[in-house]
Amino acid sequence: MQASLRRWGCGDQKRAMEYKENGPKLSIFEQRDHGALLQIVGRRRNALQYEIGNPLTASNMTRHNLAAALYAPLRVVLFEDERGKGVFEYDKPSSFLASMAMSE
């Protein structure tokens, strides 16, 4: 692990060591206002899409199978339904990684 840490920047090295010592942490890689896209059809909604995950886990997965980059980091969506209640939706990683002979 030390050899690979030398290639990363100082902040990456620190996060990698924290990961090694404390276990995985989730990061938000990207946030999109998906509800704003519906303005195109005249119906804006409260809906945010996030890409979340652990950078080291994602890089480990793609090292073994580059196609895993389609699913790592994971996408989740948080939206307001018609009754005004918050809904959090996601696919279980095993549902799409099984096709790549990977498991959670």
N, C-alpha and C positions, 0 to 999 in steps of 0.2 A: 504494500500500500504506500509506503514512503516514496518509492520511485515515481508513482503516478502523482503524488501530491506535489512534487517539485515542478511539474508541468502546469499546475493551476496557479491562479493568483493567490495573494495572501489571504483574502477573505474566503476564497473557496477552500483553502487549506484549513482554515479555522473551522468552517462548517463541517468539513469532512472529519476532522478530529472530534468535534462535538458529536457527530453522528456515530462515530466508532465508540465513543465513551457513553453516550446517553440514549442511543437508539434513534429511530427515524422521527423526523418532524415533517409536517406538511407545509408546503409553500403554495401561495397563489401565484401562478405564472402569468395569468391573463384574466382580465375581466371584460366582458362585452355586455353592452346594454341591448340585449336581444329584443326587448319590448319596443325599442325605438325603431327597429326594422319594420314593425307593423304599421308605422306611419305611412309607408308606401301605399298601403291599401286603406288608409284612413282610420285605423283603429290601434292607437298606441296602447300598450299594456305594460304593467310593471313586471319585468322579467330580466333577470341577470344570469348570464352564463359565465362559469368560472372554469379555468383549467387549474387543477390542483394536483399535488403529489409531492414526492420526495425526489430531488434531483439525482441523488446517488442511486436510488432504486431504479429510476427511469433509465439512467445511463447503464446500469448493470443489465437491465432487461434488453436494451437495444444492442448492447455488446454481443449478446448471444443470438439475437434475432432482430435485425434492423427494422423489420416490418412492425415490430412492437411500438415503434414511434407513432403509429396511427392511434394508439390507445394510451400512451404514457407521455405526458401527464393525462390524468382522467378528466373528463368533462362532467360538470354537474350544472344543474339549473335551479334557480330559486325564483318562483313566480307567484303572483297573486291570482287565485282562481276567481271565478265569476261571483262567488259569495264573499270575496274580500279576504279569504284565508290564505296564509302563506303555505306554499307547497315546495318541498325539496325533492328533486328527482335525480336519479343516477342509475347507471347500469352497473351490476356487479362485475368486477374485473374478470372473474372466472367465466362469465358468459361470452366474452369476446377473446380472451387469451387462450381458452381451450383449443381454439382452432390453430394455435401456434405451439401447442404442446407445452404451455406454461401454466402455472397455477398461482393463486394469490399468495 
